[in-house]
Amino acid sequence: MGTENVLRNLQLVDGRIIDIAIQDGVITDITPSGQAGEAKRGQDCSGLYVSSGWIDLHVHAVPELDPYGDDIDEIGVKQGVTTLVDAGSCGADRIGALYNASLKAETRMFALLNISRIGLERTDELSQLKWIDRAMAQAAATAYPDFIVGLKARISRSVVKDNGIEPLKLARILSEETKLPLMVHIGSAPPAISEVLELLQPGDVITHYLNGKSNNLFHEDGTPLQGLIDAASRGVHLDVGHGTASFSFRIAEQAKEAGIELNTISTDIYRGNRLNGPVYSMSNVLTKFLVLGYSLEEVIRAVTINAAVWLGKPELGQIRVGQQANLTLFALEAGEKQLKDSEGDVRIAQHYIKVKGVYANGSLITS
């Protein structure tokens, strides 16, 4: 038996203070603070919060792709994120290489298969319908059933060019054939957002739902489109997908005011917006939602429980005895922090989330 390690005096987002005992990478005990017993090894984590490991449902983790690429662990465990979902960097042409790269990373990774076989080799990957090769996509989904968790279709003018809504119709057919949900990137028209919403089914994901572009999900007066209300009510999942150009404080405030439920917070992170903003990190994006008035519990739920449920892997959103230790440790620091959205609008946080480390792969990795 390996040595037991106890992480002491950790705070859950509901306010409880606990000790977590871990042996050989597995959680052996969770007790109120001070009741874990005397282990040979222990760390006092007073002042730190703990949650199940953060999950980022929208990243780009193929370093050689430009501009949308980055290193898996740079946007994973080093960010406090123990599970990543690469959101369509690869189509059928190179999904195998991404799978092989994921096996070498400290961060757990899944992928959404781009419906275009070329993926993000170029940024207009749906401009030619011949690149939507259904047979190749089906073969990829069959070859990597535990890795590919959905399909990705970037449905905005710069990607589809003159093809309008046709790529999404083909994506819908592919979704039915593979039994995989769709994540749909929304942006500039055409196609009109109303056309996109009509094709989405329960379990599908709208990413960039808080974008401030003219083709967005809210009327000029700030009320949500009926199509958005209908989609959410039938079980379409709303994902932030912050990115370089797809998050607006103004729209986010409208969504909160309208009572649109916060499903998942993701970053759409890649090297450019990690180093130069406005994303920088998962903790930076989460802090924006604290500034918007969401509670710490709501914000952390959006990168743990809610994301795990969408993945069909609820255990990734839990801290349970007998499970592999999959934890994110973080602090809520007092101090002013300037936060900028994709439109250049600024909000000032009085408290901000700072990652201190993760427990993954049997060991504590500190930030």
N, C-alpha and C positions, 0 to 999 in steps of 0.2 A: 504494500500500500504506500502511496505517495504521502508526502507531508500535507497535513491540513493547513489551510490558510484562512484566516478570518478577516473579513473586511468589516470593521466596527464603526458603529455610529453613523451609518448612512441614512439619509433622509429620503423617503418616498415623496412623490409630488402631492400625495394626500396628507402629508404632515407627519406620518409615523416615522419613528427612528428605529432602525433595525440593524442587526448583525447578519452577515451572510457568510456561512462556512463553505469552503470549496476544497475538494480533494480530487486530484487527478483531473482537474478541469470540470468536475461535476459538482453542482450545488448539493451539499449534504445536509444543510440545516439553514433555516431562516427563523430568527428569534427576535423578540423585542431587544432593544439595545442592552448590552451587559449580561445577557443570558446565554451566550453562545459557548460558554465554558472556556477553559484555558487551552488554547492551541499553542503549539510550539512557535508558530508564526502568526503574527497578526499585525494589521495596519489600522491606525486610528484615522478614520475618514471624516471626522467631525467637520461640519461645514459643507460637506459635499452631498449632492443629490445623486440618486441612482435610479435608472430606469432599465427596462430591457433594452438591448442594443438598438440604436437608432437604425431606421430603414429609409433609404433614399430611393424612391420609386422612379426617379428620372435623372440619369447622369449620362455622360459620354466618356467611356473608359477605354478607348482605343488610342494610345498615345500618338501613333503615326498618322492619324487622320487630322486634317487641317481644314477649317479652324476648330472643328468640334471634337477634340480629343484630349485625354489626360491619362495619368497613371492610376491604376486601380486603387492602390493603397494611399496615394496622395489625397484622393477624394473619398476614401473609405475610412479605415481605422484611424488614420491621422486626423480625421475630422470628427471622430467620435461616432462614425457610422460603421456598424458591423455588417450590414447587408446593403448591397447596391443592386439596382436594376438598371442595366444599360438599356437606354430607350431608343433602340433602332439604329445604333451606329452601324450595325452590320445586317446585310441581307444574306441570302443563301450563299453568295459567293465566298464569304469569309467568316461565317458564324462559327465554323469549326476552329479557326485560329483564336477567336475570342474565348471559346470554351477552354481551349488548352491554356491560354494565358490566365484564366480565372483559377485554374488548379494550382498555380504557383503563388497566388496572392494570399495575404493574411485575411483579407476581407471576403466574406461570403458574397457570391455574385450570381445573379440570374440575368436573363436577357429578354428583351422584346425584339422579335425578328422584324426587321424592316420589310415591308411588302415588296419593295424594290430590291431585286437581287443584288444591285450594286451598293446598297446602303448609302452611307455618307461619303463615298468616294468623290461625290460632287454634291452640291447643295440643291440641285434641281432634279433629284433622283426619281421623281414621278412625272417628269416632263415627257417621257417616252413610255407609252403603255407596254411596249415590248419588254421593258425591264421588269414588269410585274409577271414573273414566271411562276404560275401556280404549282406546276409539278415540282419545281425546285424548292419552293417554299414548303410544300407538303413533305417532301423528302427530308428537309432540314428539321421540321417539327417532329418527325418520326425518329430521326437520328439522335436528337437531344431532348428527350421528353422531360427530363428533370431540370434542365437548364433554361429552356425557352418557356416563358410563362405567359406570353401573349404576342400580339402583332402590333406593329407601329406604322401608322400612316400620317405623314405630315401634310395636312390638307390646308395649304395656304398658297396664294398666288405665285410667290417666288419659287415654290417647289413643284407645283402641278402645271405651271405655265398655262397653256391653252386647253388643258384637259378638264378643267372645271371639277365637277363632282364625280366624274367617271372613275378615278382611282379609288375613291372611297366605296363606290358600288362594288368594284372588284375586291376590295379589302373585306367587304361584308360577306361576299361569297367564300373567300378564303377562310374567314373566321368560322363560317358554318362547316366548311370541309375539315378544318383542323380541330374544331371545338375549342379554339383559343379566343379569349377576349381581345378587343381592339383598344389600343390607346391612340387617340386622335389628337394631334397637334392642331390647334386653331390659330389663325392669324388673319392676314389681310385677304380681302375678297378680290376676285371671285375664287371659289364659290361662296355664296352668301351663308352666313352662320345658320340661318334657318334650314337650309338644305342639308347641312352637316348634322344638325340636331335630329332631324327626322330619321336618319339612318342608324342612330345609336340605340343599343339594346342594353338591358340590365347586365351589369358586370363590365361593360365597356367603360373607358376612362376618357374624360375630356381633360387634357393637360393644357396649361396656360389659361385657366378659366378666369383669372384676374388680370388679363392683359388689357392695356389701355388703348388699343388700336380701334379704328373706326368700325370695324366688323366685330365688335365685342358682344358680350352677353347681356348688356344693360342698355336701357333706353337713355336718352339724353337727360331725363329727369332723375336718373339714378335707380329707377325700378327695374327689376330683372325682366328679361324677355319671357313671355309665356312658354316659349320652347325650352328655356332653361329650367323653369319650374316643373314643366312636364317631364323633362328628362331626369331630373333629380328624383322626382316622385316615383318614377318607374325603375329606379335603381342604377342609373348611370352615375358613375363615381367621378367626383370633382377633385382634380389634382392641381396644385399650384404651379409647378414647373417654372420657377422664377426666371431663370435665364438672363440673358443680356437685355432682351427687349420685350419681356412678357409678364412683367409685374408692375402694377400701378397701385400706389397707396390710395388714390382716389376711388378706383374701382373696388379695391378691397374694403374700403369703408362703406361703400354702397352695398356690397354683398353682406357685410355684417349687419348693417342697418335693416336690410331686407330679410334677415333671418336665414340666409342661405347657409346650410350646415357646412362646417369645416371638416372635410374628409381627410385628405393627406396633404402634407407640406413636403414638396420636393424642390431640389435646387436647379435642375438642368445645368449642372456645373460642368465646366471643361476648363482647360488651362487658362484661356483668355480671361474669362469672368471670375476665375478663382484668384488670379494674380492682380488683375486690374479693376475688379468689381464689375457690376454692382453686387455680385453674389458673395464672393470671398470665401464663405464657408457655410456649412449647415447651421452652425450656431448663430451666425449673423442673420440668416434668413428667419430662423425661429424667433430671434429677438424682435424682428419686425412685427410679428404677430402678437407679442406681448405689448408692444407700443399701440397696436390696433385695439387693445382692450381685451384680448383673450386671456384666460387664466393660464398659469403654467401647466396645470393639469390638462387643459384642452390642447395646448400646443404640443406637449409631449405625447399625448394620445395620437396626434396626427402623424407622428413619425414612429410609432410603436404599434399599438393595438390595431388602429385602423388600417395601417399599411399591411400588417401581418394577415389580417382577415382578408383583404383584397387578394393577397398572394395565395390564399388557401393554406397558409402555414401559421395558424394562430399561436402555435407554441413559440414563435419568434417574438411575439408581443407579451410574453409572460416571464415572470421570475418564479420558478417552481423547483422544489426539492426533486432531485433525480434527473434534472435536465442539465445539459451542457451549459456552463456559465456563459451567458451572452448578455453583457451589461455595458451600459454607458455611464460614466461618472462625470458629473459636471457641477459647476457652481453658478449661483446667481449673484453676480458682482454688482455692487453699488458704484455708480459713476456715469457720467454723461458719455453717450456714444452717438455719433452722427450716422444716420442710416439713409441711404439713397435708393430710390426705386429705379425702374428702367426708363422713367420719363424725366429723371433729374430732380424729382421732388424729394425733399429732405424731411425727415422726422428726427427728433432727438429723444433717445432712450435715457431714462434715469437708472435703469438696471439692465444688465445684459447677461446673456448666457455664455459661459466660458467652459469649453471642454477640458477635462482633466485626464481622461484616459478611457480605455475600454478594457473589458475582460473578454478575450476571445481566444480560441485555439488553445485553451488550457493555461493561459497566462495573462497577467496584467500588462497592458501596453500603455505607458503614460504619455501624455501629450506635453 
